[in-house]
């Protein structure tokens, strides 16, 4: 969730003129929600981290989860559209994986109810990792003795290397990818010196113009809902011929492509604004290259408002206060199949 999406009025917070009082905003929790059938354990996290970085999950052996969701950057790939195997482009811009565990559904269209299901999809997507089947992936992993040991440690020794266990491990690792203790978080916990004057002013402006009506909650992605229940908004809400000609937002039908319901046309999951200053370009198509332009566009097509340069600057300043502390990530040394290679395509 990383591209700016929806600032549509929905749930306005009272007292906007004085909203920048510490304690009236929610810091990021120390632990994200997790499904009851996949509690996070150290063994799963170790295994999931290896699988996240392993290029043997792709048909060509040339990419990994980290290729499109780069943990050394903002958790995305800084591209408008992600580049899959065989040079194929994806249909949408890759959301950030940082803090994705705080989304109640995954993907721009919410088609995956959990991180586990999100991890399952790209592996056999012909535009992404392009494996023929998960059975082929499991055959590769079964050929690597160390992976057999790691799967047994993370799961039951009985039939441990399965697609279900693989995506559970990846999801467990991804639930450790949270970025707390941003200047905003410190401010929300009571440290009134944690944010600068422009950032506090931007916080008030963010509330006053209506941004909080969608980008609420500790992750700034809407209300906290049960896993599998998505928070969606129409984008764009207000037609603007000039911006549509320039950026082509409405070419993507959004959630309608999943449900085929008329009311879901141009509906998208509201993304997190956490670390948004690090995740350009913006929106589902990566059409807007800079954050200040994204702020202006959002105000126009979602709130039907023209912001002043000062308002844009203040909101920009506030959004930089949402950049948190990143855990240290060391790229793991991957296990090998001694004396073997795989049939890459």
N, C-alpha and C positions, 0 to 999 in steps of 0.2 A: 502496500500500500503505500505506493509512495507518491503517485502523481496526484496533484491537486484535482479534485473533482467537483464537489457539490457544496455550495453555500446557500442552499434553498431554505427559506423560512420554515421552521417546524417547531422548535422548542426554545423560544427566546428566554434568556435568563434575566430575571428581574434586576432592577437597579443598575443598568448598564453604565451609567455615568460614574459609578463608584465600584465597578467590578474588580478593579485592580487592587483589592484588599487581600492580603495573604490570608489563606484559609477558606476562600470562597471558590477555589479551583482545586481540581483533583490531580495529585501527582500520580505518576505511573506506579502500579503495584510492583512489588518485588518478584512476584511469581505470576505467570499467566495461567488462565484456566487450562485444564487438560481433560480428555475424555476418561471415563471410569475404566475403560478397557485397555488403556495404555498409560499407566502411571510412569512418570519419568524416573529412571534409575541411572546411576553412573555407567553401568555396562551398556545400556542402550545408547547413551549419549556418545560414548567412545566409538561404538560401532556406527552410529548414525553419522558422526562427523567424517569417518572414513568413506562411507557410501556417498556422502554429499560431495566430496572432492574426487571421487573415483571416475575417470573417463571411460572405464569399461561398461558404464551404463549407457553409452551411446554406440550406435551402429558402427561409427567410424573410429571410435576410440580417441576422439579429438576434443571432447567437451565433457562437462559435468554439470551438476546443479549450480556450482559456483560460476560457471561460464556466464549465465544470465543473471545470477543473483550473487554478485561478487562481494564477499565479506570483507575484502580489503578496500572496498569503496563504500557506497551508500546502500549496499545490498541489492543493487540493480546493475545494469550494464552500461548506463549512460548513453543508450541508443534510443532512437524513436521506436524502432522495431527490433526485436532481438534476432540474432543470427544463429540459426540452428545448423545441424549437420548438412553437408553437401551445399553449403552456402544459401540455404533457404531462409527466407525471412518469416518471422511469426506474424500473426494478425494483429497483435496488440503490443503495447509497451510493457516490459516486464516490471511488475510492482516490486518494491523492496521487500526483502525477507526479514529485515530487522523489525521487530515488534509485530510481525505477521501473526504471532500467536494470540494477539489481542483482537483479531478479527473473528467474528462469529461464523463467517463463511469465507471461502477463498476464491481467487480469480476475480477479475473485473465484473464478470456476470454472476458470480456467486454459485457457480455450478458444483463446487466441491464444498461439502459441509464442514470438513475438517482439514487440518494440515496433512493427515495421513492420506486422504483422498487427493489432495492437491499434489502430493509427492508421486502418486501413482500415475497421474495423467501424462506428463511430459515424456516419460520414458518411451512410450509407444506412439507418441504423436509424430507423424512423418515430417512435420515442420520443425520439430525440436530435437529430440534425441534419437528418434527413428528406429528403435529396436523393433524387430518383427513381433515379438511377444515377450511377456514377462517370463515365460518358461525358458527362453533363450538367455535372459539375464541370470536366472537362477542356475542355469547350467554353467555359466561362466564363474559365478561365485562358488559353486560346489567344487570347481576345479582348483580352488585356492585353499590349501589346508588351513591357513591362519584365519580365513573368514569362517570356516566351519567351527573353529574354536571360539571365535568372537560371537557368532550367532548362538552357540550353545550357552555361553556365559550370560548373554542378554535374555535368552528365552529358554524354553524347555529343551533338553537334549533330544527329545523325540521330534523328529522332523523340523529342525530349527530353521533351515534355510528355505524360507517361503517368501512370496511376494508380500503377503500381509505383514510378516515380521520385518521385512526390509523397509517398508514405508513407515511402520511404527518406529523403527530406529531413527530414520531420517527426521520424522516429526518430533521425536523426543529431543534430538539435537537442536532442531529449529526453535523449540520452546526455551532454549537457553539464550537465544539471540535477542535479548532485550537491552535497551539503552536507557537506563534510569539516570537520575541525578543531573538532569539538564538544569540550566539556570532557572527555567520555569518551574521545575520540580522543587528546587530548593526554595524558590519564592512561595510556592503553594504550601510548603511545609512551615512557612513562617519567617524565612530569612528575607526581609524586605530590601536588603542590599544586593540580592542575588541577580536581579535584573536591572538593566540600565534604565534611565528615564525614558529614552525612546522606546524601549521594549515594553515598559509599563504603559506608556501612552498607546502603543500599538495593541496591547492586550485590551484596553478599553475600546479602541476603534474596532477591533475584531468583533467585540460583542455588540457594539452600537450599530454597526452596519448590517449585522445579521449573520455573520459567518458561523457563530456558535449554534445556529439553529440546526445545522447538520453536523458540523465538526465540534461535537461536544464530547464529554467524557474524558477519562485519563489518557486515552490514545488519540483523542481528537478525530475519531472515526464514527461518532454517533453513540447512541445509548448502548449499554452493555447488555447484550441479548444472549440467550442460550445458544450453545454451539449448534450450527445448522440452521439458525434463524437469521436471515440476512437483513441488513439495513440498507435499503436502496433509495436512490433519488434519480429523478429524470434529469438528463443532461444532453443538450441544453434545455433550460426551462423556457426562456424567452428567446424567440427567434431574432436573429441579427444577421441580415444578409451579408454585410461586409465581413464579419468574423467567420461566418460559415464558408464564404468563398475563400477566405484566407487559410482556414484551418481544417475544414471538412469534418467537423465533429459528428455530423448526423449520418455519415456514410456507414457508421457502425450502429447496428440495431440493438446492441447491448444485450440485456437479459432475454429479450424476445427470441434470440437465436437459440436459447436453451428451452424456454417454455412454450414458444409459439403463441403466447397470449398477447392480445392486442394491447392490453394495459401495461405490458412489460417493454414496449418499444422505447428504446433510448434510456432504459433504466440501468443504472450501474451501482455497484457497491460503493459506498462512501469510503474513500481511502483514509489511512492515517496521515496526519500532518507531522508526525514525529520525524525528525531529521530531514524535513522536506527541503531545506536549503541545500542538501547534499544529493538530491535525487533528480535533478534536471536530466532530460526534458520532461515536460508535464502533460498530463491527461492520458486517457486510454490509448490515444494514437501517437503520443509523444510529439504532438504538433507544435507546442509552445516551448521555446528554448530557454527562456529566462523566467525567474520567479516573479519579478516585478510585473512582467507582461501577464503572467498567469493570474496574478492578483487582480489586475484590471479586467481581464477577460471574465474571470469568475464573477466579479461584481456586476458586469454588464449582462451576461447570459443567465445568471442564476438569481440575481437580485434586482435586475433592471436598474442598476445604479451606476453613475459615473463618479468614480472616486477622484478626489483631488490628488495632486502629486504628494502632498503632505500625508494624506491618508494611506496612500500606497507605500510610502517610505516607512510609516509607522508600523503598518501591518507586516511589512518585510522585516523590520527590526524584531518584532515579536516572534515571527516564525523562526528566526535564527536562534531564539532562546529555547526552541524545542529540540535542538541538537544535544543529544545526551552523551553519556560516557559509554564507550564501546568496550566490551570485554576483550581481553587479549586473545587473539585467534592464531594458533600456530598450525600451519598446513601439515597434516599428518603424513607420515611415511606409510605408504600403502603396501599391503601384503601382495606377494607375487605367487604365480604358479610356476614352480621350479622347472626350468627347461621347456616351457610351453609358451606358445603364443595363441592368439584367438583369431578367428576368421572375421576380420574387420571388412566392412564393405566400402 
